[in-house]
Amino acid sequence: MNILFVTDYYYPHIGGVEKLFEQLTTRLAAGGHQITYVTWRYEKSLSKFENHRGVNIIRVKAPGRVLFPLWAFVSIVRHARKADLIHTSTYSSAIGVWLASLFVWRKTIVTVHEVWGKLWNDLPFLSKTEKCLFRIFESGMLALNFSHYIAVSDSTRMALLKRGINASKVRRIYNGIDEKLPQWKEPAEPFTFAFFGRVGVSKGLDLLVRAAQTVAAENPGICFKFIVSPQDERVLQWLKNEITTSNLKEITELFQGIPYEQLLNEILHSHCVVIPSYSEGFGFSAAEASAIGIPIISSCRGALSEVVSGKLVEMEEFSVSGLVEAMKKVMRNEYAEIPYRAFTIEAFVNQHKKLYLDILTPERKRD
């Protein structure tokens, strides 16, 4: 197979999705397939052309992430002519691939990480104008016609079907995580709650900070950790201000962009991971925390109910008071036990291979 991939971020950028696509493409290349990757040259120090573990990378300079697919359009078309199919990902990169497909007829696959729809109206940190524009942008992107869609969870798959996308064009393939994670053992006091992941408008940080302030006032001996990837500067600055100007200042550690090994160590030395998201298309933090075996507080919104396992306290009400009550339950060791759910890289890669073969050899579907 000759496959062209197009996403805004790729190796060496650090992120859950980038890591997954690196795993997928390098394993395909190792299997003898020809893999080309067009991506954004987000730093001048990055090479324009590079072969990374068998993957031919073409990096295109652009003024920003959203504009990348337009600046990369010529490159996408050029390499699409040689490819058997094109694989892209939401959001902006998908638009560039769709435009290219109008000029070069190739099968197109788009991985959809999340569908928020009306949820945009409920998200914090966004103005009414931003909420409206993001919702229009998402609706417009999902209205484009791709050959096939990969949903990263059943929740995301159902959201696509509700948008009118034909079920025969949608394949659910769960994301994968590292199968060899260290196992959690209850650490010494003080009791520590941890949040880790992107600083984003959907992550429920507004609820978590307010709940933490309430619980800390009633339980002076507890601590908090925020281990974040600083991708939204506005939310990050809000978080820093809330910590430094409240009763959390002396009992909270804030980590930004730390190495993965250090992140794991900080989680292992915590008592609970809190995932109060407004919604998750998949939930890397949830899958990794479950694999580690640490107790979890979850909103169980979106795909979280599919992904979270192990020791779980579910927020009975999606509010500050609901999260406060969940945190108190954790401190009293009042958990539900959910059988472990594995999400492996191996399954992720194998299911993609099968999809590619089904697309390129349609007679396989009748076997």
ZITA-V137726 format. One line per field, one symbol per residue. psi: psi as a letter, one per 20 degrees, with the letter a starting at -180 (. if undefined). burial: + if it has 9 or more other ideal C-beta (glycine too) atoms within 8 Angstrom, else -. A space follows every 10 residues. Layout:
psi: ???
burial: ???
This chain:
psi: qoppqoqgqr pjppqggggg hggghhhggh jjqoppoprp niqhiqqhpq oolipopopp pqhrghighg hjgggggghh hiqhrppaqq fhhhgggggh ihhooqpppp pohqohcihh hiqriqrhgg ggghgggggg giiqoqgqpp pjrhghghhg hhijpphiip ppoqrqrpim qqpppprrqq ppqqpqaqnr ijikhggggg gghghhhini irrqpooqom iohghghggg ghgijajigi jppppplqqh hhgghhghkr iqppnkqhqp hfmggggghg hhjqqppqhk qcihhhhprb opopohpnrg hhhghhhhgg hjknqqopqp ppnqhghggh hggggghhgh mhihhi.
burial: ++++++++++ ------++++ +++++++++- --+-++++++ +----+---- -+--++++++ -+--+-+++- +++-+++-++ --+-++++++ -+++++++++ +----+++++ +++++++-++ --+-++---- ++-++-+++- ++-+-+-+++ +++++++-++ +---+---++ +++++++-+- +--+------ +++++++-++ +++++-++++ ++++++--+- -+++++++++ -+--++-+++ -++--+-++- ++-++----- -+++-+++-+ ++++++++++ ++++++++++ ++-++++++- ++++++++++ +++++----+ -+++++++++ +---+--+-- +-+++-+++- +++-++++++ -------
